[in-house]
Amino acid sequence: MRDAAPQTIYLKDYTPFGYLIDSVHLTFKLHPTTTRVLSRIAFRPNPDATDKTFFLHGEQLTLISAKIDGAEITPEVTDEGLIANVPDAPFVWEAEVEISPSTNTALEGLYMSNGMYCTQCEAEGFRKITYYPDRPDVMATFDVRIEGDEKVLLSNGNPGASGDGFAEWSDPWKKPAYLFALVAGDLVNHPGQFTTKSGKDVELNIWVRPGDDGKCAFGMQALKDSMKWDEDVYGREYDLDIFNIVAVDDFNMGAMENKGLNIFNSSCVLASQATSTDADFERIEAIIAHEYFHNWTGNRITCRDWFQLCLKEGLTVFRDAQFTADMRSEPVKRIDDVIALRARQFPEDQGPLSHPVRPEEFQEINNFYTATVYEKGAEVIGMLKTLVGDEAYYQALDLYFERHDGDAATIEDWIKVFEDCTGRDLTQFKRWYSQSGTPKVSVREEWQAESGTFTLHFSQSTAPTPGQDVKDPRVIPIALGLLNPNGDETHPTRIFEMMEAEQSLTFTGLGARPIPSILRGFSAPVMLEQDIDNARRAFLLAHDTDEFNRWEAGRDLARDSLINMILKDAAPDPAYLDGLKRVVTDTSLDAAYRALMLAQPTETELAGALAALGETPDPDKIYAATKALSKAKAGILADDLHALYSDNQPQGPYTPDAEGSGKRALANMAMALLGRLGQLDPAKAQFATADNMTQQIAALATLVREGAGTEAVQDFYDQWKSDRLVIDKWFGLQAGMADPDQAAEVAKALTQHADFDMKNPNRFRATLGAFAGNHAGFHHATGAGYKLLADWLIKLDPVNPQTTARMCTAFQTWKRYDSQRQSLIRAELERILATEGLSRDTHEMVTRILG
């Protein structure tokens, strides 16, 4: 465990490491508790560095020996690394260390998962393997020898010599230590093959535990699709002879892009019709694409330091979103991404954890793998592409790959290729990387009937965030169009570049006052403030030609109706219900799109909307209102629900493609609304007969929501108790859907179940994470939910600090609630902070949340 004493690291203090590395050779002699790691590293002085201190990171290592040019030395060893005196000339460093993979419960470095050796080195896990300059700007080629009794011995790069009890691997491409990977275990492979556009044959493998090999076919096809897409769209070919994916049960993240050896959380690669939902299939497809795309945007070009994390992650998230949009439905993907952004990133941006896309300081880098870095980072890439246009965007990317291949780059390097390609000055645009918070864009309309002139007056502002009281105007690309009163589009989509705090846009020669459609496609991650009534929203819901804004109009109507129900005890808005009925029953629209229309704002989203209005959210009233609106939707659609349900049952064999997934989504929405009317026969029948997990678990959710799921919950467990990933769903469904008054008791009982294992991040997140997402249950006035989560975070922190710290974000919006709830949450946060031996990860996170 690292000392919790905080040490802040600043971007402004960056200096290059004093030595360059020409080559690395590692030998692993595997043993569960006494693995020996022998390193031989060729160093030479870095002419660009002024500090020649020879410091190598190292944590939880037992140093057996150290040599320089073959001579034994005795370095100064601390808990964080070692310092040695070295020649002012090229030299060879050799060290032998001992580590204990089986007791490494933090799942960083080399550890064991169900008898399999595996690694996770991003961000700073390699220092738990051997002494090394564990920073992303130190890059080298790696040769690795693995000695062990396991059937399969894998590392990065191309395979070399192998035999009884050993295997050698060589990675010809320079990489930083965080991209190192090793896997050893009794695994089986699902093989594949891909031929690049230049005619090179690449061997593909997905390695899994015996028994899981029947769940690899979809992942293999997703990998091939990703490789083909990256060639077609970005011109990027794969550059090794082999590409391996390994599924690991115990993994803190979703997956890791290690060069040529991607390590995946099992939940993010294993898929089958019987055990995976449509959402699982889409998520797996996207994550496999994401990690593969990192081969160029993250591996061939990495980041100079961890402050530049968004350089690889934001860009790669943007690329995987493009991929999913091409493989499935572009408008549905865009809507899904915005829902996720508002649910995860907007609260982060507006609370105590707010930070820029490129932070300027941190204490623990693991705490900055955030929605701001990833999702908002991707939005920034999208805005840049919008501003320069598609052609210039891809020209700039080609220059980026050409100029920085093999580099550890910065945001400045990234921006420079766009400036060089377009001639634009992007200095102001860089504020998206340096300023935290979500900008608010306000719009005021002005109509002059006599001259047919219509003007939109825009203003932008960003509220103060921790450490940043004053915000400068940003470049905001606002996609907008104009509609005639009859619904026809009079001015198609154009991009208005807002660069000032206040700016106007005028249209002339209009015959009638138009209806503007603003921020089409959600062209910038901002909060749009318009003084428009529900009649205008209903018009846009019926007529807007932009699929995103049409959905947004419906979402705004729903949110406005719910807020009035919460604050004024109003009835559900008839305009919303009528507009919803027209859209949902319009068979010309995509089924997935209609299913999204039926979904309503989440309770957490409503709490944020109320707080933005200066109101104190009441979780109980929010819960009651969402339930009432759901029943009202069921009522207005009562005559249509059976047809929506039956007409959208996909015909033929199950396929997880966009069409089949969309139909199942709409049918399951109809089934859930029938449940709201007390009609549970469709759900009971579907649960009993479903041949796929999407329909089975949707039916179970409907029964549980309506209080009729006790028997089905037990039947589901009995059917799937031997499948660990399905049982994660079982835990999550119960914790996430429990009645608010019983939610804490349900979650507590689940943590006492024989199958609960806090050491497995998937099971912990499925249970406690789902419970924290049960808004009214977690925020129950008794504070029982707060205490339960805090109890488990205190228990988990000594075992897995990284997962603990990330789960602390459940408390990040605590200041929006009433004084009693704030007092209860503060007490739990202070109790966590007072825990003896608290990890640095959790200490920083709780301190920031407390503010």
BAGUSE-350729 format. One record per residue (C-alpha): x, y, z. Coordinates in steps of 0.1 Angstrom, whole numbers, padded with zeros to 4 digits, always signed. Layout:
<recs>
XYZ/...
</recs>
This chain:
<recs>
+0000+0000+0000/+0014+0034-0009/+0015+0061+0017/-0016+0083+0017/+0004+0115+0022/-0005+0136-0009/+0022+0147-0033/+0009+0170-0061/+0024+0167-0095/+0022+0196-0119/+0022+0198-0157/+0044+0229-0156/+0071+0209-0138/+0076+0184-0166/+0112+0176-0174/+0125+0148-0197/+0141+0118-0181/+0179+0120-0179/+0185+0088-0199/+0173+0072-0231/+0168+0034-0235/+0180+0015-0266/+0167-0019-0256/+0150-0038-0228/+0153-0075-0222/+0132-0091-0195/+0131-0127-0182/+0102-0139-0160/+0106-0170-0139/+0070-0174-0129/+0058-0185-0094/+0026-0175-0076/+0045-0160-0046/+0081-0158-0057/+0083-0147-0093/+0117-0136-0103/+0121-0108-0129/+0155-0103-0145/+0160-0070-0164/+0188-0060-0187/+0184-0025-0200/+0207-0005-0223/+0207+0032-0211/+0225+0062-0225/+0225+0099-0214/+0197+0120-0228/+0212+0151-0244/+0180+0170-0240/+0178+0165-0202/+0194+0187-0176/+0187+0165-0146/+0209+0134-0148/+0196+0118-0116/+0193+0080-0122/+0160+0072-0105/+0140+0041-0113/+0105+0036-0101/+0098+0004-0081/+0071-0005-0056/+0065-0037-0036/+0097-0052-0051/+0124-0073-0033/+0157-0064-0049/+0180-0094-0052/+0208-0079-0071/+0218-0049-0093/+0246-0044-0117/+0260-0017-0140/+0281-0030-0169/+0284-0063-0151/+0296-0049-0118/+0276-0054-0086/+0263-0022-0070/+0243-0012-0040/+0217+0014-0049/+0197+0035-0025/+0163+0018-0023/+0131+0035-0010/+0094+0025-0011/+0090+0043-0044/+0121+0032-0063/+0159+0034-0063/+0187+0058-0070/+0222+0048-0083/+0253+0065-0095/+0258+0057-0132/+0284+0066-0159/+0281+0097-0180/+0281+0073-0211/+0261+0044-0224/+0258+0016-0199/+0239-0017-0193/+0217-0019-0161/+0209-0053-0148/+0186-0062-0119/+0169-0092-0104/+0138-0087-0083/+0112-0109-0066/+0074-0103-0066/+0043-0121-0054/+0016-0121-0081/-0009-0142-0061/-0011-0116-0032/-0013-0086-0055/-0050-0078-0050/-0047-0043-0063/-0047-0058-0099/-0018-0035-0109/+0015-0049-0122/+0017-0087-0125/-0011-0105-0106/-0031-0137-0107/-0067-0142-0117/-0082-0176-0112/-0048-0193-0116/-0038-0171-0146/-0009-0147-0146/-0018-0113-0162/-0006-0077-0161/-0021-0042-0160/+0006-0016-0163/-0014+0016-0172/-0009+0040-0157/+0019+0031-0132/+0017-0006-0128/+0050-0016-0144/+0069-0003-0113/+0054-0032-0094/+0071-0056-0119/+0107-0043-0119/+0128-0012-0114/+0123+0011-0145/+0116+0047-0154/+0079+0042-0154/+0067+0072-0174/+0052+0073-0209/+0079+0094-0225/+0105+0067-0220/+0102+0044-0250/+0121+0013-0260/+0120-0020-0278/+0113-0050-0256/+0125-0086-0258/+0108-0109-0233/+0115-0145-0221/+0088-0162-0200/+0096-0193-0181/+0067-0213-0165/+0047-0245-0165/+0016-0228-0180/+0004-0240-0214/+0002-0205-0229/+0029-0179-0224/+0022-0145-0241/+0038-0111-0243/+0039-0081-0267/+0050-0082-0303/+0059-0112-0324/+0066-0147-0311/+0102-0160-0311/+0117-0192-0298/+0096-0215-0276/+0098-0249-0261/+0090-0269-0230/+0084-0244-0203/+0094-0212-0220/+0085-0187-0247/+0102-0157-0261/+0086-0125-0276/+0100-0096-0294/+0083-0062-0300/+0101-0042-0327/+0081-0011-0320/+0093+0013-0293/+0068+0016-0265/+0066+0029-0229/+0064+0005-0200/+0027+0011-0195/+0020-0008-0227/+0040-0039-0215/+0019-0071-0211/+0023-0107-0200/-0002-0135-0198/+0004-0171-0187/-0022-0197-0181/-0039-0228-0193/-0059-0211-0220/-0076-0220-0252/-0077-0199-0283/-0104-0189-0308/-0083-0183-0339/-0088-0160-0369/-0069-0144-0397/-0068-0110-0414/-0051-0099-0445/-0042-0062-0446/-0047-0040-0476/-0010-0044-0485/-0014-0082-0485/+0002-0091-0451/-0014-0120-0433/-0020-0114-0396/-0027-0142-0371/-0056-0134-0347/-0064-0151-0314/-0088-0146-0286/-0075-0165-0256/-0100-0176-0229/-0104-0201-0201/-0116-0235-0212/-0154-0234-0215/-0155-0198-0227/-0143-0206-0262/-0179-0207-0274/-0183-0170-0266/-0155-0156-0289/-0170-0156-0324/-0186-0122-0321/-0155-0106-0307/-0134-0120-0334/-0157-0106-0361/-0156-0072-0343/-0118-0073-0344/-0118-0080-0381/-0144-0053-0387/-0122-0028-0367/-0091-0036-0387/-0109-0032-0420/-0126+0001-0409/-0093+0016-0397/-0077+0009-0430/-0107+0023-0450/-0114+0054-0429/-0080+0064-0414/-0056+0045-0437/-0040+0027-0407/-0027-0009-0412/-0018-0033-0385/+0020-0036-0380/+0028-0070-0364/+0024-0106-0375/+0000-0115-0347/-0027-0099-0327/-0038-0115-0294/-0067-0107-0271/-0070-0123-0236/-0101-0124-0215/-0094-0119-0177/-0120-0122-0150/-0104-0098-0125/-0096-0065-0141/-0101-0030-0129/-0108-0015-0163/-0127-0025-0194/-0097-0034-0215/-0061-0024-0222/-0044-0017-0255/-0010-0033-0248/+0009-0035-0281/-0002-0067-0299/-0016-0083-0267/-0048-0066-0256/-0060-0077-0222/-0098-0075-0217/-0121-0077-0188/-0141-0109-0196/-0173-0089-0197/-0160-0068-0225/-0151-0096-0250/-0172-0128-0242/-0206-0129-0258/-0233-0153-0267/-0270-0151-0276/-0280-0168-0244/-0258-0149-0220/-0253-0114-0235/-0278-0086-0241/-0279-0065-0273/-0263-0037-0253/-0235-0061-0243/-0229-0070-0280/-0227-0033-0290/-0204-0025-0260/-0181-0054-0268/-0179-0043-0305/-0171-0008-0295/-0145-0017-0268/-0127-0041-0292/-0126-0014-0318/-0114+0012-0292/-0085-0010-0280/-0075-0019-0316/-0076+0017-0327/-0052+0025-0299/-0025+0007-0320/-0020+0040-0338/-0036+0066-0315/-0019+0056-0282/+0007+0030-0291/+0026+0041-0322/+0020+0077-0310/+0017+0078-0272/+0014+0107-0247/+0045+0125-0234/+0031+0126-0198/-0001+0116-0181/-0014+0151-0183/-0018+0144-0220/-0040+0114-0214/-0068+0129-0234/-0045+0129-0265/-0048+0092-0268/-0081+0085-0250/-0103+0113-0263/-0091+0107-0299/-0097+0070-0297/-0131+0074-0281/-0140+0096-0310/-0128+0070-0334/-0147+0042-0318/-0178+0063-0318/-0174+0069-0356/-0170+0031-0360/-0201+0023-0341/-0221+0049-0360/-0210+0033-0393/-0217-0002-0381/-0251+0006-0366/-0272+0038-0365/-0255+0072-0365/-0284+0091-0349/-0290+0064-0322/-0253+0063-0314/-0252+0101-0311/-0282+0101-0288/-0267+0073-0267/-0234+0092-0264/-0251+0124-0253/-0272+0106-0227/-0240+0091-0213/-0222+0124-0214/-0249+0142-0195/-0252+0113-0170/-0215+0110-0162/-0195+0140-0175/-0218+0169-0169/-0221+0162-0131/-0183+0158-0129/-0179+0191-0147/-0202+0209-0124/-0190+0195-0091/-0160+0192-0068/-0143+0167-0092/-0143+0192-0121/-0111+0193-0140/-0099+0203-0175/-0097+0178-0203/-0060+0182-0198/-0055+0186-0161/-0026+0207-0148/-0021+0189-0116/-0029+0156-0099/-0019+0135-0069/-0029+0100-0082/-0032+0096-0120/-0056+0066-0117/-0082+0092-0105/-0081+0110-0138/-0093+0082-0160/-0126+0102-0160/-0155+0110-0182/-0140+0144-0188/-0108+0130-0202/-0125+0103-0223/-0160+0115-0233/-0155+0152-0232/-0121+0147-0248/-0139+0129-0276/-0164+0158-0279/-0134+0182-0283/-0121+0161-0312/-0156+0161-0328/-0158+0199-0325/-0124+0202-0342/-0135+0180-0370/-0167+0201-0374/-0147+0234-0375/-0121+0223-0401/-0143+0200-0422/-0139+0164-0430/-0113+0167-0457/-0090+0189-0436/-0095+0166-0406/-0083+0135-0424/-0054+0155-0439/-0044+0166-0405/-0046+0131-0391/-0023+0118-0419/+0002+0146-0410/-0001+0137-0373/+0007+0100-0380/+0036+0110-0403/+0051+0136-0381/+0047+0119-0347/+0050+0081-0354/+0072+0068-0326/+0068+0099-0305/+0054+0107-0271/+0033+0137-0281/+0014+0166-0265/-0018+0185-0271/+0004+0212-0286/+0017+0187-0312/-0019+0177-0319/-0032+0212-0324/-0001+0222-0345/-0009+0196-0372/-0043+0212-0377/-0029+0247-0378/-0003+0236-0403/-0029+0219-0425/-0056+0246-0424/-0037+0278-0417/-0061+0285-0388/-0050+0299-0355/-0064+0275-0329/-0051+0292-0298/-0086+0300-0286/-0099+0265-0294/-0072+0251-0270/-0092+0266-0241/-0114+0234-0244/-0083+0216-0231/-0074+0240-0203/-0107+0253-0190/-0129+0230-0169/-0167+0233-0165/-0196+0230-0190/-0203+0262-0209/-0239+0276-0209/-0251+0290-0243/-0281+0312-0240/-0302+0321-0271/-0325+0351-0276/-0346+0355-0308/-0355+0387-0326/-0380+0388-0354/-0387+0419-0376/-0417+0410-0397/-0417+0441-0419/-0382+0433-0432/-0383+0395-0429/-0352+0396-0407/-0346+0370-0380/-0317+0373-0356/-0304+0349-0330/-0285+0365-0302/-0261+0341-0284/-0242+0345-0252/-0218+0320-0235/-0207+0317-0199/-0190+0291-0177/-0195+0289-0140/-0165+0289-0117/-0149+0255-0110/-0124+0244-0084/-0092+0264-0091/-0107+0283-0120/-0129+0313-0110/-0126+0332-0143/-0134+0316-0177/-0126+0331-0211/-0149+0326-0242/-0144+0294-0261/-0148+0286-0298/-0182+0268-0299/-0194+0253-0332/-0232+0256-0332/-0250+0236-0359/-0284+0251-0366/-0311+0252-0392/-0344+0270-0397/-0379+0255-0402/-0410+0272-0417/-0442+0272-0397/-0455+0244-0419/-0425+0222-0409/-0405+0225-0441/-0368+0233-0437/-0361+0268-0451/-0324+0270-0441/-0305+0237-0439/-0279+0230-0413/-0250+0254-0411/-0222+0259-0386/-0221+0291-0366/-0187+0296-0350/-0193+0314-0317/-0160+0330-0304/-0171+0359-0283/-0190+0361-0250/-0219+0376-0270/-0225+0372-0307/-0254+0374-0332/-0264+0357-0364/-0289+0373-0388/-0311+0358-0416/-0328+0380-0441/-0355+0377-0468/-0378+0355-0448/-0415+0353-0455/-0426+0342-0421/-0410+0339-0387/-0390+0307-0387/-0385+0281-0360/-0348+0276-0352/-0334+0242-0346/-0302+0249-0326/-0273+0227-0316/-0281+0200-0341/-0264+0168-0336/-0252+0182-0302/-0224+0199-0320/-0208+0211-0288/-0208+0198-0252/-0227+0227-0238/-0259+0234-0219/-0283+0252-0243/-0307+0277-0227/-0337+0288-0248/-0368+0306-0238/-0393+0284-0257/-0426+0270-0247/-0439+0234-0249/-0458+0242-0281/-0425+0250-0298/-0410+0218-0284/-0440+0198-0296/-0435+0213-0331/-0398+0203-0332/-0407+0169-0320/-0431+0165-0349/-0412+0183-0377/-0374+0187-0370/-0354+0172-0397/-0324+0167-0374/-0329+0133-0356/-0310+0144-0325/-0329+0176-0320/-0362+0158-0326/-0353+0135-0298/-0340+0164-0277/-0374+0182-0281/-0392+0151-0268/-0366+0148-0240/-0371+0184-0230/-0409+0180-0230/-0405+0150-0207/-0381+0168-0184/-0403+0199-0182/-0433+0178-0175/-0415+0159-0147/-0401+0191-0131/-0437+0205-0130/-0449+0173-0115/-0422+0174-0089/-0424+0211-0080/-0461+0219-0086/-0478+0185-0083/-0489+0190-0119/-0504+0163-0141/-0482+0149-0169/-0481+0173-0199/-0507+0163-0226/-0486+0179-0253/-0457+0156-0245/-0479+0125-0243/-0496+0133-0276/-0464+0141-0294/-0448+0109-0280/-0477+0088-0293/-0473+0102-0328/-0436+0095-0329/-0437+0061-0313/-0465+0048-0336/-0448+0062-0367/-0436+0029-0384/-0415+0049-0409/-0390+0056-0380/-0363+0033-0369/-0374+0010-0341/-0343+0018-0320/-0350+0055-0324/-0386+0051-0313/-0374+0031-0283/-0351+0060-0273/-0381+0083-0276/-0399+0062-0250/-0371+0064-0225/-0375+0092-0201/-0349+0113-0181/-0333+0094-0153/-0338+0103-0117/-0302+0115-0114/-0306+0136-0145/-0337+0152-0130/-0319+0159-0097/-0292+0178-0117/-0319+0197-0137/-0336+0208-0104/-0303+0218-0089/-0296+0239-0120/-0329+0257-0114/-0318+0265-0078/-0341+0239-0064/-0332+0212-0038/-0339+0178-0054/-0361+0155-0033/-0353+0119-0043/-0386+0106-0031/-0406+0131-0052/-0384+0125-0082/-0390+0088-0079/-0428+0093-0076/-0429+0116-0106/-0409+0093-0129/-0432+0064-0119/-0463+0085-0126/-0451+0097-0160/-0443+0061-0169/-0479+0051-0161/-0492+0081-0180/-0472+0070-0211/-0486+0035-0207/-0521+0050-0206/-0518+0072-0237/-0504+0042-0256/-0527+0016-0241/-0543+0008-0275/-0510+0005-0292/-0488-0014-0268/-0498-0049-0278/-0492-0042-0314/-0458-0024-0307/-0449-0055-0287/-0459-0082-0312/-0449-0063-0344/-0414-0057-0332/-0405-0093-0324/-0375-0100-0348/-0382-0128-0372/-0358-0156-0378/-0326-0165-0358/-0313-0141-0333/-0288-0115-0346/-0273-0087-0325/-0273-0063-0354/-0288-0028-0354/-0322-0039-0369/-0328-0068-0345/-0315-0049-0315/-0337-0020-0323/-0368-0041-0326/-0361-0059-0294/-0355-0026-0276/-0389-0012-0288/-0408-0044-0280/-0392-0045-0245/-0402-0009-0239/-0438-0018-0248/-0437-0048-0225/-0425-0027-0196/-0453-0002-0202/-0478-0030-0203/-0464-0040-0169/-0472-0005-0157/-0508-0011-0166/-0507-0043-0146/-0506-0065-0177/-0478-0089-0168/-0486-0119-0189/-0463-0108-0218/-0434-0104-0194/-0441-0138-0177/-0443-0155-0211/-0412-0138-0224/-0392-0147-0193/-0402-0184-0197/-0396-0187-0234/-0368-0162-0244/-0340-0177-0264/-0317-0147-0257/-0305-0127-0227/-0319-0094-0241/-0354-0106-0238/-0350-0127-0207/-0335-0101-0185/-0359-0074-0198/-0388-0096-0188/-0372-0101-0154/-0367-0064-0150/-0404-0057-0157/-0415-0084-0132/-0391-0070-0105/-0402-0034-0111/-0438-0043-0107/-0432-0063-0075/-0439-0097-0091/-0404-0110-0096/-0395-0130-0065/-0399-0164-0081/-0384-0153-0114/-0353-0139-0096/-0347-0173-0080/-0353-0191-0113/-0329-0169-0131/-0302-0176-0105/-0308-0213-0106/-0305-0213-0144/-0273-0191-0146/-0255-0196-0113/-0225-0212-0131/-0220-0182-0155/-0202-0155-0136/-0210-0127-0161/-0247-0134-0161/-0247-0135-0123/-0232-0101-0123/-0264-0090-0141/-0284-0108-0115/-0267-0088-0087/-0270-0055-0105/-0306-0059-0115/-0317-0065-0079/-0296-0037-0064/-0305-0012-0090/-0342-0018-0092/-0351-0025-0055/-0379-0004-0040/-0363+0027-0024/-0375+0018+0010/-0359-0016+0009/-0330-0009-0014/-0303-0007+0013/-0315-0039+0029/-0316-0056-0005/-0281-0045-0014/-0268-0055+0021/-0283-0090+0016/-0266-0093-0018/-0232-0085-0002/-0238-0114+0021/-0246-0138-0007/-0222-0166-0012/-0215-0155-0047/-0205-0119-0037/-0168-0114-0040/-0155-0079-0032/-0121-0088-0047/-0137-0091-0082/-0142-0056-0096/-0171-0067-0118/-0190-0082-0089/-0183-0053-0066/-0194-0027-0093/-0224-0048-0103/-0237-0048-0067/-0226-0016-0050/-0223+0004-0082/-0259-0005-0092/-0271+0003-0057/-0255+0037-0058/-0273+0042-0091/-0307+0035-0075/-0312+0072-0069/-0341+0072-0044/-0328+0040-0027/-0292+0053-0023/-0303+0087-0012/-0329+0074+0013/-0335+0099+0041/-0323+0074+0067/-0287+0075+0053/-0286+0037+0053/-0274+0037+0017/-0246+0061+0024/-0234+0041+0054/-0236+0008+0034/-0214+0021+0006/-0189+0037+0029/-0186+0005+0049/-0177-0014+0018/-0153+0012+0004/-0134+0011+0037/-0132-0027+0034/-0121-0026-0002/-0095+0001-0001/-0067-0020+0014/-0075-0047-0012/-0080-0026-0044/-0075+0012-0040/-0082+0019-0077/-0117+0005-0077/-0124+0021-0043/-0115+0055-0055/-0136+0053-0086/-0166+0041-0066/-0163+0072-0043/-0177+0092-0072/-0211+0080-0061/-0209+0109-0035/-0197+0136-0059/-0231+0154-0062/-0237+0155-0024/-0239+0192-0021/-0271+0194-0043/-0293+0177-0017/-0309+0189+0015/-0290+0198+0046/-0299+0165+0064/-0286+0144+0035/-0255+0166+0031/-0248+0161+0068/-0251+0123+0065/-0229+0121+0034/-0203+0144+0049/-0201+0122+0080/-0195+0091+0058/-0169+0108+0037/-0150+0120+0068/-0152+0085+0082/-0136+0071+0051/-0109+0099+0052/-0102+0090+0088/-0095+0054+0080/-0060+0044+0091/-0037+0035+0062/-0061+0049+0035/-0047+0046+0001/-0034+0077-0018/-0060+0070-0045/-0090+0071-0022/-0075+0099+0000/-0073+0122-0030/-0107+0114-0043/-0125+0119-0010/-0106+0151-0003/-0116+0165-0037/-0152+0155-0032/-0153+0172+0002/-0139+0203-0015/
</recs>
